[in-house]
Amino acid sequence: MENRKRPFEAVLTPNDGFKTPEKRVSVVRLPDSDYMRWGVGETCRYLRSEGLGEWEDTFRAQKITGVGLRYLKDADLEKIGIKYLGDRLQILHSLRKLWQIEAEPNKVFNDPIHGHVELHPLLIKIIDTPQFQRLRNLKQLGGAYFVFPGASHNRFEHSIGVGYLAGRLVQSLNERQPELLISRRDILCVQIAGLCHDLGHGPFSHMFDGMFIPKARPGISWKHETASLAMFDYLVNDNGLKPVMEQHGLVLPEDLDFIKEQIAGPLDTTAAQGQKWPYKGRPEDKSFLYEIVANKRNGIDVDKWDYFARDCYHLGIQNNFDYHRFLKFARVCEVDGQKHICTRDKEVGNLYDMFHTRNCLHRRAYQHKVGNIIETMITEAFLKADKHIQIKGSEGKVFTLSTAIDDMEAYTKLTDHMFEQILNSPSPELAEARKILHNIICRRLYKCLGQTQADKTMIVTQDTIHCWEAHLARSIPQTGAQDVSLQPEDFVVSVILMDYGMKEKNPINNVHFYCKDDLTTAIQIRKNQVSKLLPDQFAEQLIRVYCKKTDDKSLEAAKKHFVQWCMDMNFSKPQDGDIIAPELTPLKASWSNNNEREDGEGGNSREVNCAIVNGHKKAKTKLF
């Protein structure tokens, strides 16, 4: 027993000892593409910007360019005629700013998704503004919180997560491929874009720009990305952040344009149409940087990575996509003269899983039938309250719910709290809106009659929906007594597009891959090279119908109206059609429940009861 030593005792020698690890200073050196490309003129311009213009002639005489700045030492400066030590130290200090982020107190956030997240001081300055803090009061999933008790997370934590992941991806590319010349400025700008990409969301997130604004102001084309750009400008100007950004090495206005272009695409869309490279913030050899925060090319971006993980966590749904693998395998390759982010060929299956996860989240949560009708009811309340809500904006002007998007000072005050403000208001003008919100609280919701589909995707406008609602009221069943009167305003039609993020297109067709035997050549992998079990179609249109009347008699009649309407419109048979209208469904031949037909084939079934063989009818024979 005496000879059995503990592991540490077995390996230590008398000369060994334990040393307390030295505290490391967090200094990150990054290749900076900007100063490495400077000529003599740019070098001298930098000296002037740092208040060192008196040495401009000295540097010009020695023909010192950006490449040589990294190699300048105190002895070199003394040798070229800079006599005093204080002057030399000041010059060296200014030059180090180009490639060195000095030890600064990064702030740590303990995030439930990404763990301990460290953010640069400039990002903290942005976070600590009223415009960003507003995101604490915007639910990430809007009305879904009324269905999923865990979905209480807000745009605030999501934005921090996207800013963090944006930094992770761009820094992994920088470490893996230093030849990309990713600069310190690039990294900060990408992180800021990730942090600020959702600044423009309104109350209940997508409900505001997807449902409320189109109905309140049908004449305008407005999206939350539009407001994100305006809110970012307002945030920077209102908090005096331009000098702070310049102190941290950003170049204005170029970097501000770059940040905004990452969020919403080219800023001048009319001028960009005739140009090969439409962006102003970064040249074409940095094209891959535009694929990190909001990837317009194929939809694979850090925004999705965060909301997949975060939403699944709070919804209680399994997330099948692991972004850590993409970080490990991401590389930049040249495709048709531009640099794009590519991944390993073996990851193609995981990317299909990613888009399948997106589709599942939409089906199970984002487009939940109860969550959707709650958002519809909130929209109705907001529309009734719109002109009676007064929000003070810039220069003392007063705005309504729908016009606050025109003034960022007013829009900053617009959050989910509008729900409680209307609900608890004693104003008689808000009585109708208050009643709708009270019904939501008491769970007196409009009832879903069912869901159907057209044979082909249809272009649906507000006028189309109004026509359908009128048609539903007229669709009196052909059989049975009808003693309930239903009006068009008793129905609500909701049209939902489910897709993989690029409408009918397969997003993987816009992804490029590389093989381990050749890290520089980008290839495409088609669906038939991956699996035969992948979808043939990548989008479908769902049509849901709700009824505002909730008494049993009206609901029973409304369901029969719905089934009759589906028959009249030649839409698919509702799943519970045989239960809610057993006397109607047999009237449509293509709705026959023939067990020999394949699931989902309906009236377009490729399988029939009898086949023509050599000109003669031959009945099908069951083998078992």
C-alpha positions in Angstrom: 0.0 0.0 0.0 2.9 2.4 0.7 4.1 2.1 -2.9 0.8 3.2 -4.4 1.3 6.9 -5.1 -1.2 9.4 -6.3 -0.8 10.4 -9.9 0.8 13.7 -9.3 3.4 12.2 -6.9 4.3 9.6 -9.4 5.4 12.1 -12.1 6.9 14.9 -10.0 10.6 15.1 -9.5 12.4 17.1 -6.7 13.1 19.8 -9.2 9.5 20.1 -10.4 7.1 22.5 -8.8 3.8 24.2 -9.4 3.8 27.6 -11.0 0.9 30.0 -10.7 -0.1 30.8 -14.3 0.8 34.3 -15.3 -2.2 36.6 -16.0 -2.3 37.2 -19.7 -3.0 40.5 -21.2 -5.7 40.2 -23.8 -3.9 41.5 -26.8 -5.2 40.2 -30.1 -3.0 40.9 -33.2 -4.9 40.8 -36.4 -3.6 41.4 -39.9 -5.1 44.7 -41.0 -5.7 44.9 -44.7 -6.0 48.7 -44.8 -2.6 49.8 -43.6 -0.8 47.0 -45.3 -1.9 48.5 -48.6 -1.0 52.1 -47.8 1.4 54.1 -50.0 3.5 56.9 -48.7 0.6 59.4 -49.0 -1.8 57.3 -46.9 0.9 56.8 -44.2 1.4 60.5 -44.0 -2.3 61.1 -43.9 -2.6 58.8 -40.9 0.2 60.7 -39.1 -1.8 63.9 -39.6 -4.9 62.3 -38.2 -3.0 61.3 -35.1 -1.6 64.8 -34.6 1.9 63.8 -35.8 2.0 65.9 -39.0 5.3 67.5 -38.0 7.0 64.1 -38.9 5.2 63.8 -42.3 8.2 65.1 -44.3 10.5 62.7 -42.5 8.4 59.7 -43.4 7.9 60.9 -46.9 11.7 61.4 -47.4 12.3 57.8 -46.2 9.4 56.5 -48.5 7.8 54.6 -45.6 4.7 52.8 -46.8 2.1 50.8 -44.8 4.0 47.5 -45.2 7.0 48.9 -43.3 5.1 50.3 -40.4 5.0 47.0 -38.5 8.8 46.8 -38.6 9.6 50.3 -37.3 11.4 50.3 -33.9 12.6 53.0 -31.6 16.2 52.8 -33.0 14.8 53.1 -36.6 13.0 56.3 -35.7 16.0 57.7 -34.0 18.1 56.9 -37.0 15.9 58.8 -39.4 16.2 61.9 -37.3 13.4 61.8 -34.7 15.6 63.0 -31.8 13.5 63.0 -28.7 12.4 59.8 -27.0 9.0 61.2 -26.2 8.3 61.9 -29.8 9.4 58.4 -30.8 7.2 56.8 -28.1 4.2 58.8 -29.3 4.7 57.7 -32.9 5.1 54.0 -31.9 2.0 54.2 -29.8 -0.1 55.6 -32.7 1.3 53.0 -35.1 0.5 50.1 -32.8 -3.2 51.1 -33.0 -3.2 49.8 -36.6 -2.7 46.2 -35.8 -3.2 45.8 -32.1 -6.3 45.9 -30.0 -4.9 46.9 -26.7 -6.1 45.3 -23.5 -9.5 46.8 -22.8 -12.1 45.7 -20.3 -14.4 43.5 -22.4 -17.8 42.9 -20.9 -18.9 39.3 -20.3 -22.5 38.2 -20.8 -23.6 34.8 -19.4 -25.9 33.7 -22.2 -28.0 30.4 -21.9 -27.2 29.5 -25.5 -23.6 30.5 -26.1 -22.2 30.5 -22.6 -19.9 33.3 -21.5 -19.8 35.8 -24.3 -17.1 38.5 -24.4 -17.9 41.7 -26.3 -15.6 44.5 -27.4 -16.0 47.9 -25.6 -17.4 49.6 -28.7 -20.2 47.0 -28.8 -20.9 47.7 -25.2 -21.2 51.4 -26.0 -23.9 50.5 -28.6 -25.7 48.1 -26.3 -25.8 50.8 -23.6 -28.1 53.1 -25.6 -31.9 53.6 -25.3 -32.3 52.5 -28.9 -30.7 49.2 -28.3 -32.2 48.7 -24.8 -35.6 49.0 -26.4 -35.1 45.5 -27.7 -35.6 44.2 -24.2 -39.3 44.9 -24.6 -39.8 43.2 -28.0 -40.7 39.5 -27.8 -38.6 37.5 -30.3 -41.6 35.4 -31.3 -44.4 37.9 -30.9 -47.8 36.2 -30.3 -46.2 32.7 -29.9 -45.6 33.6 -26.2 -49.4 33.2 -25.8 -49.1 29.6 -26.9 -45.6 28.5 -25.7 -45.0 29.6 -22.1 -41.2 29.4 -22.5 -41.1 31.7 -25.5 -40.5 34.8 -23.3 -37.1 35.7 -24.8 -36.7 39.1 -26.5 -34.8 40.7 -29.5 -32.2 42.0 -27.0 -30.6 38.7 -26.2 -30.9 37.4 -29.8 -29.1 40.5 -31.1 -26.2 40.0 -28.7 -26.0 36.4 -29.8 -25.9 37.3 -33.5 -23.2 39.9 -32.8 -21.2 37.3 -31.0 -21.6 34.6 -33.7 -20.7 37.2 -36.4 -17.4 37.8 -34.6 -16.8 34.0 -34.2 -17.3 33.3 -37.9 -15.2 36.2 -39.3 -12.4 35.5 -36.8 -12.4 31.8 -37.7 -12.0 32.8 -41.4 -9.2 35.2 -40.4 -7.3 32.5 -38.4 -7.8 29.9 -41.1 -7.0 32.1 -44.1 -4.7 35.1 -43.2 -4.3 35.7 -46.9 -7.9 37.2 -46.9 -6.4 40.3 -45.2 -9.4 40.6 -42.8 -8.8 43.8 -40.8 -9.6 44.8 -37.3 -12.1 47.2 -38.8 -13.8 44.4 -40.7 -14.3 42.3 -37.6 -15.7 45.2 -35.6 -18.1 46.2 -38.4 -19.3 42.7 -38.9 -20.0 42.4 -35.2 -21.8 45.7 -35.1 -24.0 44.7 -38.0 -24.9 41.5 -36.2 -25.7 43.4 -33.1 -27.9 46.0 -34.8 -29.6 44.0 -37.5 -32.9 43.9 -35.7 -33.1 47.4 -34.3 -36.0 48.2 -36.6 -38.5 45.6 -35.3 -41.8 46.8 -34.0 -44.2 45.5 -31.3 -44.6 41.8 -31.5 -41.8 41.5 -34.0 -42.9 40.2 -37.4 -46.6 40.9 -36.7 -45.9 44.6 -36.9 -44.2 44.7 -40.3 -45.9 41.6 -41.7 -49.5 42.2 -40.7 -50.1 45.6 -39.1 -48.3 48.1 -41.3 -49.6 46.5 -44.6 -53.2 47.0 -43.4 -52.6 50.4 -41.7 -50.6 51.9 -44.5 -51.3 49.8 -47.6 -49.7 52.4 -49.9 -46.1 52.0 -48.6 -43.6 49.2 -48.9 -41.9 49.0 -45.5 -39.9 46.3 -43.7 -38.2 46.1 -40.4 -34.8 46.2 -42.2 -35.7 49.7 -43.4 -36.3 50.8 -39.9 -33.1 49.1 -38.7 -31.0 51.4 -40.9 -32.9 54.5 -39.8 -32.7 53.4 -36.1 -28.9 52.7 -36.4 -28.3 56.2 -37.8 -30.4 57.6 -35.0 -28.6 55.5 -32.4 -25.1 56.7 -33.6 -26.1 60.4 -33.9 -28.2 60.6 -30.7 -25.5 59.1 -28.5 -22.6 60.9 -30.2 -20.9 57.6 -31.1 -19.0 58.7 -34.3 -16.0 60.0 -32.3 -16.0 56.8 -30.2 -16.1 54.7 -33.4 -13.1 56.6 -34.8 -11.2 56.2 -31.6 -11.6 52.4 -32.0 -10.2 52.6 -35.5 -13.3 52.8 -37.7 -13.2 55.0 -40.8 -16.4 57.1 -41.3 -18.6 57.2 -43.3 -17.3 54.2 -45.1 -17.7 51.8 -42.2 -21.1 53.1 -41.4 -22.2 52.3 -45.0 -20.6 48.8 -44.7 -22.5 48.1 -41.5 -25.8 49.1 -43.0 -25.2 47.2 -46.3 -24.7 44.0 -44.3 -28.1 44.5 -42.7 -30.2 45.4 -45.7 -28.1 45.0 -48.9 -27.0 47.8 -51.3 -28.1 51.2 -50.0 -28.6 52.8 -53.5 -30.6 50.1 -55.3 -31.3 52.2 -58.4 -27.6 53.0 -59.0 -26.6 49.4 -58.1 -28.6 47.8 -60.9 -26.2 48.8 -63.6 -23.0 48.1 -61.6 -21.2 44.9 -61.3 -20.3 45.5 -57.6 -23.2 47.4 -55.9 -21.7 47.9 -52.4 -19.8 51.0 -51.2 -18.6 49.8 -47.8 -16.1 47.2 -49.0 -14.5 46.3 -52.3 -15.4 43.2 -54.3 -12.5 41.2 -52.9 -14.2 41.4 -49.5 -17.5 40.1 -50.9 -17.6 37.2 -48.5 -18.1 39.6 -45.6 -21.6 40.3 -46.8 -22.6 36.6 -46.3 -22.1 36.5 -42.5 -25.0 38.5 -40.9 -27.7 38.4 -43.6 -26.8 36.1 -46.4 -28.8 37.2 -49.5 -27.1 34.5 -51.6 -28.4 31.3 -49.8 -29.7 32.2 -46.4 -26.9 30.5 -44.4 -26.0 33.2 -41.8 -25.4 33.7 -38.1 -28.8 35.3 -37.6 -30.4 31.9 -38.4 -27.8 30.0 -36.2 -28.8 32.1 -33.2 -32.5 32.0 -33.6 -32.5 28.3 -34.3 -30.7 27.5 -31.1 -32.4 30.2 -29.0 -35.9 29.6 -30.2 -35.6 25.8 -29.9 -34.3 26.2 -26.4 -37.2 28.4 -25.2 -39.9 26.5 -27.2 -38.8 23.1 -26.0 -38.1 21.9 -29.5 -35.1 19.8 -30.5 -32.5 21.7 -32.7 -31.0 19.4 -35.3 -28.4 21.9 -36.6 -25.0 22.4 -35.0 -23.4 25.7 -36.1 -20.1 24.7 -34.5 -19.4 22.3 -37.4 -20.0 25.1 -39.9 -17.5 27.3 -38.0 -14.9 24.5 -38.2 -15.3 23.9 -41.9 -16.0 27.4 -43.3 -13.5 28.6 -45.9 -13.5 31.3 -48.5 -13.2 30.2 -52.1 -13.4 32.1 -55.4 -16.6 31.5 -57.4 -17.0 33.3 -60.7 -14.5 36.0 -59.8 -16.0 36.7 -56.3 -15.0 35.3 -52.9 -17.7 33.3 -51.1 -18.0 31.4 -47.9 -17.9 27.6 -48.7 -18.0 24.5 -46.5 -16.9 20.9 -46.8 -18.7 18.6 -49.2 -19.5 16.2 -46.4 -21.6 19.0 -44.7 -24.2 19.1 -47.4 -26.6 16.8 -45.5 -26.3 19.0 -42.4 -27.3 22.0 -44.4 -30.4 20.3 -45.7 -31.1 19.5 -42.0 -30.7 23.2 -41.2 -33.3 24.2 -43.7 -35.6 21.4 -42.6 -35.2 22.6 -39.0 -36.3 26.1 -40.2 -39.4 24.6 -41.9 -40.2 22.6 -38.7 -40.0 25.7 -36.6 -42.4 27.5 -38.8 -44.8 24.6 -38.8 -44.8 23.9 -35.1 -44.2 27.4 -33.7 -43.9 30.5 -35.9 -47.0 29.7 -37.9 -48.9 27.9 -35.1 -52.7 28.3 -35.8 -53.4 29.7 -32.4 -50.4 32.0 -32.3 -51.3 33.3 -35.7 -54.9 34.2 -34.8 -53.8 35.9 -31.6 -51.5 38.1 -33.7 -54.4 38.7 -36.1 -56.5 39.8 -33.2 -53.7 42.1 -31.8 -53.4 43.6 -35.3 -57.2 44.3 -35.4 -56.9 46.0 -32.0 -53.9 48.0 -33.1 -55.8 49.1 -36.2 -58.8 50.3 -34.2 -56.5 52.1 -31.7 -54.1 53.5 -34.3 -55.3 57.1 -34.7 -56.1 57.4 -31.0 -52.5 56.6 -29.8 -50.3 59.6 -29.6 -46.5 59.3 -29.5 -44.3 62.3 -29.1 -41.4 62.3 -31.6 -38.7 64.7 -32.8 -39.3 68.5 -32.7 -42.4 67.9 -30.5 -44.4 66.3 -33.4 -47.0 63.7 -32.5 -47.3 60.4 -34.3 -49.7 57.4 -34.2 -48.9 53.7 -34.1 -48.6 53.4 -37.8 -46.9 56.8 -38.5 -44.2 56.3 -35.8 -42.1 54.4 -38.3 -41.4 57.8 -40.0 -39.7 59.2 -36.9 -37.1 57.2 -35.0 -37.5 59.2 -31.8 -41.2 58.2 -31.7 -40.4 54.7 -32.9 -38.0 54.1 -30.0 -41.0 54.4 -27.7 -43.0 51.8 -29.6 -42.7 48.3 -27.9 -44.8 45.4 -26.8 -46.0 47.6 -23.9 -48.6 49.0 -26.4 -50.6 45.9 -25.6 -50.9 46.8 -21.9 -51.2 50.5 -22.6 -54.4 49.9 -24.7 -55.7 47.2 -22.4 -55.5 49.4 -19.3 -56.5 52.6 -20.9 -59.7 54.3 -19.6 -60.1 56.2 -22.9 -63.6 55.6 -24.5 -61.9 55.9 -28.0 -60.0 52.7 -27.3 -63.1 50.7 -26.1 -63.2 48.4 -29.2 -59.5 47.8 -29.2 -59.6 47.1 -25.5 -62.4 44.6 -25.9 -60.3 42.6 -28.5 -57.2 42.5 -26.2 -59.4 41.5 -23.2 -60.7 38.6 -25.2 -57.2 37.5 -25.9 -56.3 37.6 -22.2 -59.5 35.7 -21.4 -58.7 33.2 -24.2 -61.9 34.0 -26.1 -60.2 33.5 -29.5 -61.4 33.2 -33.0 -61.7 29.5 -33.9 -59.8 27.8 -36.7 -62.1 26.1 -39.1 -59.4 24.2 -41.0 -56.6 24.4 -43.4 -56.4 23.7 -47.1 -54.2 24.1 -50.2 -54.5 25.1 -53.8 -53.0 22.9 -56.6 -50.5 25.6 -57.4 -49.1 28.6 -55.5 -51.4 31.6 -56.0 -50.7 35.3 -55.9 -52.8 36.5 -53.0 -53.5 40.2 -52.3 -55.7 41.8 -49.7 -58.5 42.1 -52.3 -58.2 38.3 -53.0 -58.7 37.6 -49.3 -61.7 39.9 -49.1 -63.2 38.1 -52.1 -62.6 34.7 -50.4 -64.2 35.8 -47.2 -67.3 36.9 -49.1 -67.3 33.6 -51.0 -67.1 31.7 -47.7 -70.2 33.5 -46.5 -72.0 32.6 -49.7 -70.8 28.9 -49.7 -74.0 27.5 -48.1 -73.8 23.7 -48.1 -75.7 21.9 -50.8 -77.3 19.5 -48.3 -78.8 20.0 -44.9 -80.8 22.9 -43.4 -79.0 26.2 -42.9 -80.5 28.3 -40.1 -77.4 30.4 -39.3 -76.6 33.6 -41.2 -72.8 34.1 -41.7 -71.4 37.4 -43.1 -68.0 38.0 -44.8 -66.7 39.8 -41.7 -67.3 36.7 -39.7 -64.4 34.9 -41.5 -60.7 35.5 -41.4 -58.6 34.0 -44.2 -54.8 33.6 -43.5 -52.4 32.7 -46.2 -49.0 31.3 -45.2 -46.0 30.4 -47.4 -43.9 27.6 -46.0 -40.5 27.3 -47.7 -36.8 26.7 -47.2 -36.1 30.4 -47.2 -35.9 31.1 -51.0 -39.5 30.6 -52.0 -39.7 27.8 -54.6 -35.9 27.5 -55.0 -33.6 25.0 -53.4 -31.2 27.2 -51.3 -28.5 24.5 -51.4 -28.1 25.1 -55.2 -26.6 28.5 -54.2 -24.1 27.0 -51.7 -20.6 26.0 -52.8 -18.4 23.3 -51.3 -14.8 22.2 -51.3 -13.1 18.8 -50.9 -10.4 18.0 -48.5 -8.1 17.1 -51.4 -8.5 20.6 -52.8 -9.3 23.4 -50.4 -9.4 26.2 -53.1 -11.7 24.8 -55.8 -15.4 25.5 -55.2 -17.9 22.9 -56.4 -21.7 22.6 -56.3 -23.6 19.5 -55.1 -27.0 18.8 -56.6 -29.9 17.2 -54.7 -29.7 13.9 -56.6 -26.1 13.6 -55.4 -27.1 13.7 -51.8 -30.2 11.5 -51.2 -33.4 10.4 -52.9 -35.3 11.2 -49.7 -34.9 15.0 -50.0 -38.0 17.1 -50.9 -39.0 17.6 -54.6 -40.6 20.9 -53.8 -39.2 23.6 -51.5 -42.3 25.8 -50.9 -46.0 25.4 -50.3 -48.9 27.7 -49.7 -51.3 27.0 -46.8 -54.7 28.6 -46.6 -56.3 28.8 -43.1 -59.8 30.0 -42.3 -61.0 31.2 -38.9 -64.4 32.2 -37.7 -65.0 35.1 -35.3 -68.3 33.7 -34.0 -67.5 31.1 -31.3 -70.9 29.8 -30.3 -71.4 26.1 -31.1 -74.2 26.6 -33.6 -72.3 29.2 -35.7 -69.1 27.2 -35.5 -70.8 24.0 -36.8 -72.3 26.0 -39.7 -69.0 27.8 -40.4 -67.2 24.5 -40.7 -69.6 23.3 -43.3 -69.3 26.6 -45.2 -65.5 26.0 -45.2 -65.8 22.5 -46.6 -68.2 23.7 -49.3 -65.9 26.6 -50.1 -62.9 24.2 -50.5 -65.0 22.1 -52.9 -66.1 25.2 -54.9 -62.5 26.5 -55.1 -61.1 23.0 -56.0 -58.8 23.2 -53.0 -57.5 20.2 -51.1 -59.8 18.3 -48.7 -59.5 19.5 -45.1 -57.9 16.9 -42.8 -61.1 16.6 -40.7 -63.5 17.1 -43.6 -65.1 13.7 -43.2 -65.9 14.5 -39.5 -67.2 18.0 -39.8 -69.1 17.6 -43.0 -69.6 13.8 -43.7 -72.6 14.6 -46.0 -70.5 16.9 -48.2 -67.2 15.3 -48.8 -68.6 12.3 -50.8 -70.0 14.8 -53.3 -66.5 15.5 -54.7 -65.1 12.5 -56.6 -61.5 13.5 -56.1 -62.0 13.6 -52.3 -62.8 9.8 -52.3 -61.1 7.9 -49.5 -59.8 5.2 -51.7 -57.2 3.4 -49.6 -55.3 2.3 -52.7 -54.4 5.9 -53.5 -51.1 7.3 -52.2 -51.3 9.7 -49.3 -51.6 13.3 -50.4 -52.4 12.5 -54.1 -56.1 13.6 -53.9 -57.7 14.3 -57.2 -54.3 14.3 -59.0 -53.5 10.7 -58.0 -51.3 8.8 -60.4 -52.9 5.5 -59.2 -56.3 4.6 -60.5 -58.6 1.7 -59.8 -58.2 0.1 -63.1 -55.6 0.3 -65.8 -55.8 0.0 -69.6 -53.7 -2.9 -70.9 -53.6 -3.6 -74.6 -56.8 -1.6 -75.1 -58.8 -3.6 -72.5 -59.8 -2.5 -69.0 -58.0 -4.6 -66.4 -59.1 -4.4 -62.8 -56.5 -4.2 -60.1 -55.9 -7.4 -58.2 -55.1 -7.3 -54.5 -52.3 -9.7 -53.6 -53.0 -9.8 -49.9 
